[in-house]
Amino acid sequence: MQSSFARDSNPSEFRRQKLTGGRACFLGVGTANPANCVQQDEYTDLYFHITKSDHLTHMKSIMKRICA
């Protein structure tokens, strides 16, 4: 049995046939608010604290410039 696309060879007709029957889909889009949200100006201090790299002050100042 041939598909209807092979018989019709008309892409718009094939698309119409595929879209006119069947169930409809719905895509829900939303936002999430994470509990551990960190402000950008506080991120550098937090990152260096978590990674136990507080002693790298020269790197900390560079990263603050990049994140600012």
Backbone as JSON Lines, residues from 0, in Angstrom:
{"i":0,"aa":"M","n":[0.84,-1.18,0.0],"ca":[0.0,0.0,0.0],"c":[0.88,1.24,0.0]}
{"i":1,"aa":"Q","n":[0.63,2.14,-0.92],"ca":[1.41,3.36,-1.01],"c":[0.88,4.39,-0.03]}
{"i":2,"aa":"S","n":[1.8,5.23,0.43],"ca":[1.36,6.32,1.3],"c":[0.69,7.39,0.45]}
{"i":3,"aa":"S","n":[-0.12,8.25,1.08],"ca":[-0.81,9.29,0.34],"c":[0.18,10.31,-0.21]}
{"i":4,"aa":"F","n":[1.31,10.48,0.46],"ca":[2.32,11.43,-0.03],"c":[2.92,10.96,-1.35]}
{"i":5,"aa":"A","n":[3.16,9.67,-1.47],"ca":[3.73,9.13,-2.7],"c":[2.74,9.25,-3.85]}
{"i":6,"aa":"R","n":[1.44,9.07,-3.56],"ca":[0.43,9.19,-4.61],"c":[0.22,10.64,-5.03]}
{"i":7,"aa":"D","n":[0.09,11.53,-4.04],"ca":[-0.23,12.92,-4.35],"c":[0.99,13.7,-4.8]}
{"i":8,"aa":"S","n":[2.1,13.45,-4.19],"ca":[3.35,14.16,-4.43],"c":[3.19,15.68,-4.34]}
{"i":9,"aa":"N","n":[2.28,16.11,-3.5],"ca":[2.05,17.52,-3.24],"c":[2.27,17.76,-1.75]}
{"i":10,"aa":"P","n":[3.36,18.4,-1.37],"ca":[3.67,18.56,0.06],"c":[2.59,19.31,0.85]}
{"i":11,"aa":"S","n":[1.97,20.32,0.27],"ca":[0.95,21.06,1.01],"c":[-0.29,20.2,1.26]}
{"i":12,"aa":"E","n":[-0.64,19.37,0.31],"ca":[-1.78,18.46,0.49],"c":[-1.45,17.42,1.56]}
{"i":13,"aa":"F","n":[-0.25,16.91,1.55],"ca":[0.17,15.95,2.56],"c":[0.1,16.57,3.95]}
{"i":14,"aa":"R","n":[0.58,17.8,4.07],"ca":[0.56,18.51,5.35],"c":[-0.88,18.73,5.82]}
{"i":15,"aa":"R","n":[-1.78,19.08,4.91],"ca":[-3.18,19.31,5.26],"c":[-3.82,18.03,5.76]}
{"i":16,"aa":"Q","n":[-3.53,16.92,5.11],"ca":[-4.1,15.64,5.52],"c":[-3.61,15.24,6.9]}
{"i":17,"aa":"K","n":[-2.36,15.5,7.17],"ca":[-1.8,15.14,8.48],"c":[-2.37,16.03,9.59]}
{"i":18,"aa":"L","n":[-2.68,17.29,9.3],"ca":[-3.12,18.22,10.33],"c":[-4.62,18.19,10.6]}
{"i":19,"aa":"T","n":[-5.41,17.67,9.7],"ca":[-6.86,17.77,9.86],"c":[-7.44,16.68,10.76]}
{"i":20,"aa":"G","n":[-6.74,15.64,11.04],"ca":[-7.3,14.59,11.87],"c":[-6.41,14.3,13.08]}
{"i":21,"aa":"G","n":[-7.02,13.72,14.08],"ca":[-6.23,13.31,15.24],"c":[-6.39,14.26,16.41]}
{"i":22,"aa":"R","n":[-5.64,13.96,17.44],"ca":[-5.71,14.74,18.67],"c":[-4.88,16.01,18.56]}
{"i":23,"aa":"A","n":[-5.27,16.98,19.32],"ca":[-4.52,18.23,19.38],"c":[-3.54,18.16,20.56]}
{"i":24,"aa":"C","n":[-2.44,18.82,20.4],"ca":[-1.44,18.88,21.47],"c":[-1.4,20.29,22.03]}
{"i":25,"aa":"F","n":[-1.07,20.39,23.32],"ca":[-0.94,21.7,23.95],"c":[0.38,21.73,24.69]}
{"i":26,"aa":"L","n":[1.14,22.77,24.45],"ca":[2.42,22.92,25.11],"c":[2.29,24.04,26.12]}
{"i":27,"aa":"G","n":[2.51,23.71,27.39],"ca":[2.44,24.72,28.44],"c":[3.83,25.28,28.72]}
{"i":28,"aa":"V","n":[3.91,26.58,28.79],"ca":[5.17,27.25,29.06],"c":[5.01,28.05,30.34]}
{"i":29,"aa":"G","n":[5.95,27.91,31.24],"ca":[5.87,28.63,32.51],"c":[7.24,29.03,32.99]}
{"i":30,"aa":"T","n":[7.27,29.59,34.18],"ca":[8.53,29.99,34.78],"c":[8.68,29.29,36.11]}
{"i":31,"aa":"A","n":[9.9,29.17,36.54],"ca":[10.19,28.56,37.84],"c":[11.06,29.52,38.63]}
{"i":32,"aa":"N","n":[10.8,29.6,39.89],"ca":[11.58,30.44,40.78],"c":[12.37,29.54,41.73]}
{"i":33,"aa":"P","n":[13.65,29.35,41.46],"ca":[14.44,28.45,42.3],"c":[14.63,29.0,43.71]}
{"i":34,"aa":"A","n":[14.74,28.11,44.67],"ca":[14.91,28.51,46.07],"c":[16.32,29.03,46.33]}
{"i":35,"aa":"N","n":[17.28,28.62,45.51],"ca":[18.67,29.01,45.74],"c":[19.13,30.08,44.74]}
{"i":36,"aa":"C","n":[18.32,31.08,44.54],"ca":[18.64,32.16,43.6],"c":[19.71,33.07,44.21]}
{"i":37,"aa":"V","n":[20.74,33.4,43.43],"ca":[21.85,34.23,43.91],"c":[21.94,35.47,43.03]}
{"i":38,"aa":"Q","n":[22.02,36.62,43.65],"ca":[22.19,37.88,42.92],"c":[23.55,37.87,42.22]}
{"i":39,"aa":"Q","n":[23.63,38.53,41.08],"ca":[24.85,38.51,40.29],"c":[26.01,39.16,41.03]}
{"i":40,"aa":"D","n":[25.77,40.23,41.77],"ca":[26.87,40.89,42.47],"c":[27.37,40.08,43.66]}
{"i":41,"aa":"E","n":[26.59,39.1,44.15],"ca":[27.0,38.24,45.26],"c":[27.58,36.91,44.77]}
{"i":42,"aa":"Y","n":[27.47,36.64,43.49],"ca":[27.85,35.33,42.96],"c":[29.34,35.03,43.13]}
{"i":43,"aa":"T","n":[30.19,36.02,42.89],"ca":[31.63,35.79,42.97],"c":[32.03,35.37,44.38]}
{"i":44,"aa":"D","n":[31.54,36.09,45.39],"ca":[31.86,35.74,46.77],"c":[31.37,34.34,47.12]}
{"i":45,"aa":"L","n":[30.15,34.02,46.69],"ca":[29.6,32.7,46.97],"c":[30.4,31.61,46.28]}
{"i":46,"aa":"Y","n":[30.75,31.82,45.02],"ca":[31.51,30.81,44.27],"c":[32.86,30.52,44.92]}
{"i":47,"aa":"F","n":[33.59,31.58,45.28],"ca":[34.89,31.37,45.9],"c":[34.77,30.77,47.29]}
{"i":48,"aa":"H","n":[33.68,31.04,47.99],"ca":[33.47,30.43,49.3],"c":[33.16,28.94,49.15]}
{"i":49,"aa":"I","n":[32.29,28.58,48.23],"ca":[31.92,27.17,48.03],"c":[33.11,26.35,47.56]}
{"i":50,"aa":"T","n":[33.92,26.9,46.68],"ca":[35.06,26.15,46.15],"c":[36.29,26.26,47.04]}
{"i":51,"aa":"K","n":[36.14,26.92,48.21],"ca":[37.24,27.09,49.18],"c":[38.45,27.73,48.51]}
{"i":52,"aa":"S","n":[38.18,28.77,47.73],"ca":[39.24,29.48,47.02],"c":[39.32,30.94,47.44]}
{"i":53,"aa":"D","n":[38.91,31.24,48.67],"ca":[38.91,32.62,49.15],"c":[40.31,33.23,49.16]}
{"i":54,"aa":"H","n":[41.31,32.42,49.22],"ca":[42.7,32.92,49.26],"c":[43.17,33.44,47.9]}
{"i":55,"aa":"L","n":[42.45,33.16,46.84],"ca":[42.84,33.63,45.5],"c":[42.22,35.0,45.23]}
{"i":56,"aa":"T","n":[42.72,36.0,45.94],"ca":[42.1,37.33,45.84],"c":[42.28,37.95,44.47]}
{"i":57,"aa":"H","n":[43.41,37.7,43.8],"ca":[43.61,38.28,42.47],"c":[42.61,37.7,41.46]}
{"i":58,"aa":"M","n":[42.29,36.42,41.59],"ca":[41.3,35.79,40.71],"c":[39.89,36.29,41.04]}
{"i":59,"aa":"K","n":[39.66,36.52,42.32],"ca":[38.35,37.0,42.75],"c":[38.05,38.38,42.15]}
{"i":60,"aa":"S","n":[39.06,39.25,42.15],"ca":[38.85,40.59,41.59],"c":[38.62,40.53,40.08]}
{"i":61,"aa":"I","n":[39.3,39.62,39.39],"ca":[39.09,39.45,37.96],"c":[37.68,38.95,37.66]}
{"i":62,"aa":"M","n":[37.24,37.99,38.44],"ca":[35.91,37.43,38.22],"c":[34.84,38.46,38.55]}
{"i":63,"aa":"K","n":[35.05,39.29,39.56],"ca":[34.08,40.34,39.89],"c":[33.94,41.31,38.72]}
{"i":64,"aa":"R","n":[35.04,41.62,38.05],"ca":[34.97,42.5,36.88],"c":[34.2,41.85,35.74]}
{"i":65,"aa":"I","n":[34.4,40.56,35.54],"ca":[33.72,39.83,34.47],"c":[32.21,39.75,34.75]}
{"i":66,"aa":"C","n":[31.84,39.47,36.0],"ca":[30.42,39.29,36.35],"c":[29.68,40.58,36.56]}
{"i":67,"aa":"A","n":[30.38,41.69,36.65],"ca":[29.69,42.97,36.94],"c":[29.02,43.55,35.73]}
